[in-house]
Amino acid sequence: MESRAPAAADPHWLAAGDRIEALITASAAGGAVARERAEELVRLVVDLYGAGLERLLELLHERGALGDDVLDALAADELVASLLLVHGLHPESASTRVAGALAAVAPGGEATLIDITPDGIARVRLTASGCSSGALKASVESAIADAAPEVVTIEVIEPDRAAGTVIPVDSLFSRVGPAAP
């Protein structure tokens, strides 16, 4: 039997979503009914595999084989983590995944997760300013979309350039001489 490298190293799975979408679109050439059947088929297969993954995790847990080290390995594997995300089975919370993604994109703490609301809005504070702010914002949005597809909106709170940078004139005079009557 031929030995095969792990799926995570296999580039074919990366294009599977695009190919599925192309096949569904092509099925529309057979009419609306053909497209509906193709979409239903995909939904049924996804549901079946999701149920199988969920049961697999349950069995591992029941046997004490689903410890932190295994959960960490599952979360770290790009293919497995993406499948767990699709089925709502990822072992890490959306907040944990987003915080990790922000740390990877902005290791200096230039982007900080404030919170994720129950309706899927992630609020992120950026501390970078100037030219790099736009590039950082785009990187942050991309990283969050990859790490937590359940986030539907990203609210980026950029630094207020005036806040903390302008010294009030009154405070300058208070150090120079006696306060004006």
N, C-alpha and C positions, 0 to 999 in steps of 0.2 A: 504494500500500500504506500502511496506517495505521501511524504511528509509535507505539511503545509505550514507556512508562517502564520502567526496569529492574525486574526482579522484586522486588528488595529493597524497593522503594517500594510494591509491590502488596500491599495488606492481605489479599488472598484466600489467599495461600499460608500465612498464619499460622493460618487456620482449617482447613486441609486435613486435618491429623491428626485433629481432632475429627470432621470430616465422614466420614472413612474409618472411624473407630470406630463412628459412628452407622450407617453403611451395613452394616457387618459385623454389628452387633447386630440391625439390621432383617432381615438375611438369615436370622437364626435363626427367624423366623416361618415360613420354609419348611422348618424341621426341622434336625436336627443335620448332616445331609449337606450341606444348602445352606450352612450356616455354615462347615463345614470347607472347602468349595470356595471360598467367598469369602476365607477366610483364606489358603488356598493361592495363590489368584490374587494377593493382595496380596504375599505372600512372593516369588512368582516375579517380579512387576514390580519390587519393591524390589531383588532380586538382579540383575535385568537392568540396571537403572539404575546400581547399584553397580559392576557390571563395566564398564559404559560410562564411568563417571567415572574408574575406576582406569585404564582404557586411555587415556583422554584425558590424564590426568596423565603416564602413561608416554610418550606421543607428544610432549608438550610437553618433557619432560625429555630425551628422545633428541635433540631438535632444539635443545637449549640455551635453550629459551624459558621454562624454569621456574626462574627465578632467585629470589633472596630477595625482590625487590620484588613479583613475581607471587604468591609464596607468602604474603607479608604481606597483599596485597590480597584473596586468597582467604580467608584467616583472618579478615579484618576485615569481610567481607561476611556479614551475618547469615544470609541464605538459603543461600549456598554453604557457609559454615562448618557450618551445621546438617546439610546433606546429607553433607558430608565426615565429620562425626561419626557419623552413622547407619551409614556404611559403613566406619568405622575408617580413614579416609584423611586425617584432619585433620593439617596439617603441624606443628602444635605438640603437644608432649607434654601429657599430662593435668596434670602438675605446673606447666608453664608457663601453661596455661589457668586453673588454679585460682589460682595466684599473681596473675595479672592480674585475675581476678574479685575476689579479696580486696582488692587495691589499689584497685579501683573502689568497693567497698562500704565499706571502712574505710581511706581515704587516709592517715590519721595513723599507720598501722602497728598499729592496734588488733587486727588479726587477721593471724596469720602461719601459713603452711603449714609444718608440721613435716615431714611426709612422706606419701606415698601408698604403701600396701603393695601387693604383687603381687596380693593378693586383693581389691583395690578399697576399702580403708579409708583415708579421708583423715583425718589427725590435724591439727587446727588449734588454735593457742594464741590465746586472747583475752587482751588486756591491759586492756580496759575493765572497770570494775567498777560496781556500783551499779545504778540503774534502767536505764541504757542497755545493760547487759549482755544482758538478755533480747531486746531489739530487735535488737541487733547479732548475737546468735546466730541469730535467725530470718533476718536478711538474709544472713548468711554461708552458712547451709544452702541458701537459695534460690539464691544466686549460684553455689555449687559445683554444685548440681543442673543448672543451666542451662549452665555452662561445661564440665562433665565428667560426662555421663550414665553413663560407665563406672564412676564412683565409686558403690559400693553402700551404703556406710555412712560417716557423718561423725562422728568423735569430736571433740567440742569440749572442750578443756582450758581451763577458766576460771581466772582468777587466784585464788590462795589469799590471801584477805584478811588472814589472820594472818601470812603469810610476809612478812618484811621490814618489818612495821609495828609490831611490839611489841618494845620494848627490854627485854632481860633485866634483871631487878632487879640481879643481881650486877655487871653492867657499869656501872650507875649508881654503885654504891659504890666501884668501883675507881678512879674519877676524883676522888672526894671525899676519901678518906684512904688510909692504908696498908692493904694487904690484911690481912684477918683471919688470924690464925695457924691 
